[in-house]
Amino acid sequence: MKIVVCVKRVIDYNVKIRVKPDHSDVDLTNVKMAMNPFCEIAVEEAVRLKESGVATEVVAVTIGPKAAQEQLRTALALGADRAVHIDTSAEANERIESLTVAKLLAKVVEEEQPGLVILGKQAIDTDNNQTGQMLAALAGLPQGTFASEVKISGDEGDKKLQVTREIDGGLQTIELSLPAIVTTDLRLNEPRYAKLPDIMKAKKKPMDVKSPADLCIEVASKVTLLKVESPAERKGGIKVGSVDELVDKLKNEAKVIS
Amino acid sequence: MDFALNDIQQMLQDSAAKFIQNDYDFETRRRLTESELGYSEENWKLFAELGWLALPFDEAYGGLGGSLTDLIVLQTELGRGLVVEPYFSTVVLGGNLIQRHGSESQQSELLERLIAGELKLAFAQAEPQCHSSITDIETSAERSEEGYHITGHKAVVLGAPSADLLVVAARTSGNRGDQNGLSLFLVDPAQPGVTMQAYPTNDGFRGAEIRFDSVKATLLGEVDSAYDAIQATLNDAIVALSAEAVGVMEKLLNATVEFCKVRKQFGQPIGKFQVLQHRMADMFMECEQTRSMLYFGAITVAGGGEEASHAASMLKVKVGSAGRLVGQQAVQLHGGMGVSDELDVGHFFKRITMINTLLGSRDEHLQRLIRNAQAA
């Protein structure tokens, strides 16, 4: 079985985000970029399925500028077999929206015919949480979102996928027929560290580069970003003199108890 | 010149940084330094799995053929995490000596075990009287029908308490100060005649004073001709140690800047005071200059030749003075907290102070440069 795993280049999660002075967007100048952490979990799950013998090939896909190949190389170093880069350098002025991403990925899915597609549930830059679901709709495949456990059972030709989903207040386990789409939640696995020999081998693994035009998809943003603001600064705490004063403040200032 | 990391170096840096962030936080490191062993065997196995132990060795011995620049990428991250596992003593010193001076069979057998994480080494070179001189060696090796036997005293042997084998520099001919007549030996530290007085160093690492009393030793490579291998290895080691120092200094600078933004006095963050801003600007400049000097040192030392030792000394001088300024200012700006055991700043300060004394202090290298300039 072939697994397609999708990765996105985002700001490294350790970086403190700065908003541009004109509030038009986040400032990406000289900012360290990395693979979206949920995508790392997706790659790890795909590689584990390959190591356990369930999958035979892992194909990593990304959409973005040329620099996004760094994240594909990371996926290859972590254990993916080959990569597909959909280069959007020519569309640098357009915002690549979730629907466009899903359409491009649907084309890749059509070409690759994988048994399973794994994506992160959302990217930490825009927090949209849309691509996996849209891809499932466009490709006409069943979806298991927010997966905290993935199990594949059954004989060849009649394999079933069990996905445990993290939902409000508990867990839900569903069974899907394959091929299917899975989006990963935080607790699905703990990604490994890239081994140095694998990092070196990754350089030699094949990487296809395509453009959106090759896949007959038009990249044109339909949503305009109006304004970006930093979160409000947290006010400093205060010390209270007694329990009574605390209760009074909780009641009358914070209004969290009545 | 392009100083950006290549793809492989970037991924190595990311992988190492992630390990430090996830599995080597300050409290974990503090527990390790207080443990009996002084480091974690599990981490050592992980280093082997991740290929870090194979980094600088030739592919012929199962290594990855990494360059000195690749090594400084990893060493900088190890500095940021104050990693106490004996990487420096085993890979940078011991392993490199075997690769440079060992016989073909010694190289393949020992490096294979080292890369697999099954062999830890320590380099016993310095002696109480030698002051960073490579040739001022009194420890001697006598040859008999049964082989070589070593007698002498080695001081501050880093990583010795955990080492499976010691690489010992000893004199087989000539007098103190001669370049010829130096040889390297492999010594099992568990055998009778080896007296090891182990101790934790000031910065949480482990070292030992070792006395050899007619101890059986195996010759490493050729007799009488180890000087060049020792010199080249120590030059590499200065570059690696300086990379660690850069990691330490950057951590100290960042911690200090962050602290000065939140610590308030007279109704405002202390970072608003211009005098303190000047200090932090000085710290920043020293960090950047040391990083530039590190790149210069790495390129020149990798090129070998006479320039290599000269560049290594220049780098060590810069690391000594910059490390002192950055470390001391970090402590000063933090106030008393800066030397408390609970805050990492004091531990980074101890490490940067120890780095200055390792492989020859700033003053010793400066004197060496002056002597060379006068002789020229």
HADDOCK unambig.tbl for C-alpha pairs under 7 A between the chains (distance, minus, plus):
assign (segid A and resid 70 and name CA) (segid B and resid 7 and name CA) 6.88 0.50 0.50
assign (segid A and resid 74 and name CA) (segid B and resid 11 and name CA) 6.83 0.50 0.50
assign (segid A and resid 193 and name CA) (segid B and resid 15 and name CA) 5.48 0.50 0.50
assign (segid A and resid 194 and name CA) (segid B and resid 15 and name CA) 5.72 0.50 0.50
assign (segid A and resid 194 and name CA) (segid B and resid 50 and name CA) 6.99 0.50 0.50
assign (segid A and resid 195 and name CA) (segid B and resid 49 and name CA) 6.93 0.50 0.50
assign (segid A and resid 195 and name CA) (segid B and resid 50 and name CA) 4.13 0.50 0.50
assign (segid A and resid 195 and name CA) (segid B and resid 51 and name CA) 6.00 0.50 0.50
assign (segid A and resid 196 and name CA) (segid B and resid 12 and name CA) 6.56 0.50 0.50
assign (segid A and resid 196 and name CA) (segid B and resid 50 and name CA) 5.66 0.50 0.50
assign (segid A and resid 196 and name CA) (segid B and resid 51 and name CA) 5.05 0.50 0.50
assign (segid A and resid 196 and name CA) (segid B and resid 52 and name CA) 6.80 0.50 0.50
assign (segid A and resid 197 and name CA) (segid B and resid 51 and name CA) 6.19 0.50 0.50
assign (segid A and resid 199 and name CA) (segid B and resid 8 and name CA) 6.19 0.50 0.50
assign (segid A and resid 199 and name CA) (segid B and resid 11 and name CA) 6.92 0.50 0.50
assign (segid A and resid 200 and name CA) (segid B and resid 8 and name CA) 6.44 0.50 0.50
